[in-house]
Amino acid sequence: MSPDADALVLARALETLETVILGKPAQIRLCLACLLARGHLLIEDVPGVGKTTLAHALAHVLGLAWQRVQFTSDLLPADIIGVSIFDRAQQRFNFRQGPIFTQLLLADEVNRASPRTQSALLEAMEERQVSADGTTYVLPEPFFVVATQNPREQLGTFALPESQLDRFLMRVTLGYPDAAHERALLRGGERRELLPHIGAALDAAGVLRVQRAVREVHVADALLDYAQSLIASTRERADLKLGLSPRAGQGLVRAAQAWAYLAGRRSVLPEDVQAVLPPLIAHRLERRDAEPHGPDPGLAAEIIRAVPLSP
């Protein structure tokens, strides 16, 4: 398929998603850019604003095989990865694959599971494989984790460790709808009822093709200098607990490439980096004196103002 045809397909995908999640075009575009950049996506917000519906809609539009796991306090790692079952006839153990063996795993309310269970996702998210009983199993391609979580201050939640948070490329917050779109929701009924009628704009092969095209989006040396300066500035600030990791830096460039691709451009501009920076740092950077009540909306703007563009 030609690049122009892919652009039309992606435009149709965005339009379809916007009919399901009303009034959130910027967040939807960020979510799609995250997946096209081969990143995992974390959607955090209060209950009832459409987190799970958006994750379902993404799976439908991308045409991927998907599984949903409802994370609870009693969920075990084997419930995600799979379990070995003894076959009496063959006198051996056979591995029965868990729901993680899919192309898009919806980890619903991921922070309601214990840290032990959350850690079952670490290898899969980084290496796209899982290990069980001394054997390594490769996961399908493409492989995404789209996780939803409730704010940390809500009852029954466990904070995700930094090592797992850093494996999510972006954290996106939907927020409440404005008055006009909430009126449309009240008049139109349950948005989840639209999901069975969503047609797939892509399929697995199409997603892989677009991902390869995203990696071909040109990144000039001056743009890499700018990205490096942004990353370095987060490590030099005394008011931040941690700076951005090298993994986050690679993700920043990939996300900017995807953002530029969705805009129909074949080279990255500084504006692309600035557009994807807020959701990229939302779950990675935290002020030393901050209360744990979610991302700091002003932090990205501070970092961008502090790092001038190269002349």
N, C-alpha and C positions, 0 to 999 in steps of 0.2 A: 504494500500500500504506500502511496506517495505521501510526503510530508504534508501536503495540502489536504489530502484526504484524512490523515490522522488529526489534523487541526480541526476539521469539521466534526469528526467523531468526538473529540474532547469537548468541543463547544456544546455539542448535543448532550454529552454526559453532564456537564455543568448545569445546563438548562434543566435537565431532568431532576438533578439533585435539588435545585432551587424550588421545584414544585413540591418537594416533600418537606424540606426544612425552609420555612418561609423567613425572609428578611435577613438572611445570614450569608450573603454572597461571598464576602471576604473570607469568612471562616471555611466555607465549603471549598473555595479555591485553594486555601492553605492545605486542607486535608488531602485534596487530590494531588497537589504538588508534593506533599510528603510521601505519598505512596509511589508516585512516578520517580521519585529520587531514591527508591529502594529503602525508605525509612519506615520505622514503626511509629504508630500514632497513638497518642494519649489524649483522650477527650475528658476533661474534668469540669464538673459543674454540679450544681444542686440537682436533686432528683426532679424529673418531670419536664426538662427543657428540650428533650429530644436527642440525648446522647446515643442511646441504643438504636433509635430509629435511623439516625445518620449513619451509624456503622453498618446497619443492615442495608441501607440504600447504597452505600459505597460498594458492598459486595455484589449487589444486584447489577449495578451499572457497569462494574468492571467485568462481569461475567465469570467470576471466580468460584470455585468450590469453596465452601466455608462451613465452619462449625462454630457453635456458640457454647461457651462454658460459663456457667453462673458461679462466680467465685463466692465461697462462703467460708466461715471459720473452720468447718470440719472437712473442707476439701483437701485431698492428699495429692502429692506429686504424681502418683501412679494414675490418678483420675484424669490427668492431663496427658502424660507421656504414654502410658500404657502399662501393661502388666504381663509377666510371664506365667503361663498356665501349663501345668503338667499334663501331658497326653499319655494316658496309661497304655494305649495301644502301641504307640511308638516308643514309649519309655524315654521321653525327653520333654524338655520345656519348650513351648512355642510362644513367641512374643505376640501378644495381641495389641495392635496399635491403638493409641488413644486419640482423642480429638485433635491433638496438635498436628497430626498428619493431614494437613489440609493446606489450601493456598491462602486463605484468610481466616485467622483465628480471632474471633470476637471474645475477648476476655472481659466479661461484663462485671462491673464493680470489683475490679482487680484488687483494690486495697481492703477488701473485706476478708481476704484469705490471710493465713498466717505467713510470716516471712519464709518459713520452710517451703511452703507451697509456691509462693511467689518466685523463689529461686529456681523452680523447675523451668522457668522461661528463659533463664540467662543464656544457656548454651544455644538454645534455638534462635534467640533474637540476634546473637552475635555471629554464630557460625552456620546457622541454618541447618542444624543437625541436632540429634539428641543421642544420648548414650544411656543404655540400659543393660544391666547384667554383663558388662564388659564388651558390649557390641555397640557400634556406632551406626545410626540409621540416618540417611540423608532425607531432608524434608522436601516436599514438592517445590517446584519453581513456577511462578514467583511465590514467595512466602512473606506474609505480613502478619503482624500482631496489631490489631486495633483494640485498644483497651479503654474502658470507661472507668472513671472513679469518682467518688463523692469527695467533697472537701474534707481535709484531714481532721477538722475539728468536730466532725459528726460522729455520733456514737457507733461503735462496732467497726472502726476502721484501723488499719495498721499502716504506718508510714512506709512507703516504698523506699528501699535502700538506694543510696546514691549510685551504686553500680548498676542497678536496674533502670533508674531514671535516665541515666546517661545513654542507655540503649534505645530510648525513644527519641526519634529525631525531632519531633515537635510535640508540644502540649497546647491544645486549642481549647478555649472556653467559649461556649455559645452565648450564655447570658439570656436574660429575659427578652422576649420580643417587644418591639415597640407597639404602640396602641393600635395602629392600623393593621399590622400583621396579626396581633392577638385577636382582633375582631374577626379577621379571616379564619383564624383557627377555631374560634367559637362558632362561627357560622358553618365552617366546612366539615367539622367532625374530626375523627381520629385520623392522623396522618399515616399511621402504620397500616391502615387499610389500603393505602395506595401501593404498598410494597409489592404485592403479588402481580401488579399490573405494570411494573417497571421492566422495560426491555433492556437487555444488555447492549451497551454501546461498544464494548470490547469483549475479548476473551483472553485466556491466559497467554496465548501467542501474541495477541495484540498488545497486551500490557508489557511483555518482555521486549517487543519491538520498540515501543515508545520509550521504555527505560534506556535502551541502547541509544536512541536518538537524543535523549536528554543528556547522556554522558558526552555526546559529540558537540553540545553547545559550547561555543568558544569562550574561554576564560583568559583574558589578557593578563600579562605579568603585572600591569598596574592594578588590575582588579584584585589579583592575589595579594599584592602589597597592602591594599586597603583591608582585605579580609584578615590578613595577619596582624595588622595594626589593631583592628577591633578585638581580636582574640587576645593579643598581648595586653591591651588595656584592662581587660577583666582580671588578669593575673597580677597586675600591679596595684590594684585598688585595695587599700587596707580595710575598707568597709565591707568587703565581700568575703564570705567564708571560703569559697573556692573560686578559681577562675575556670574558664572553658578548657576542656580537655582536647587533646589532638583529635579524638574521635568526633567531638563536637565541631571542631574546625573543618574536618572533612565533610561533615554533614551540612555545614553552613554553605560550602561551595556547591554541593550537590543540590541542595534545596534552592539556591539562587539559580542554578541551571534550569531546574524544573519550572520555577516561576517565570523565567524568561521564555522557556519553551511554550508555556501556556499562553503567554502574551504574543506568540507568533514571531519571536525574535530568535536568532541563532547566535547571539553573543550576549554575555551577561553585562548588565550595567550596575553601577553602584546602587541605584534605586531597587534593584532586585535583591541585593544583599540586605538592604535596609528593611525591605518588606518582610523577609523571612526571619530576621533576627529576633523580633519579640517572641514568637512561639518557640524558637529554638532555645532561648535562654530562660523561658518562663519556669522550667522545672530544674534548671541547672544552677542558676545563680540566686543567692539569697544573702541579704544583708545580715551582718553579725547581730545587730540589735533588733531584727524584724520578728514580729509575731508570725507563727506559721499559719497564715490565713490565705495562702495561695500566692500567685505571681504578683510581682510589683509592676504595675502598668507603666510607671515612669522610668524604670531602670534602663530599658532599651533606648529610650530617647536621650537619656543622659550619656550613654555610651556613644551613641551616634554623634551627639554634639561635641563630645570630647575628642573625637578622632577626625581630623580634617581630611578631606579628599586630596589626593595627590594632585599637584598642579599639572 
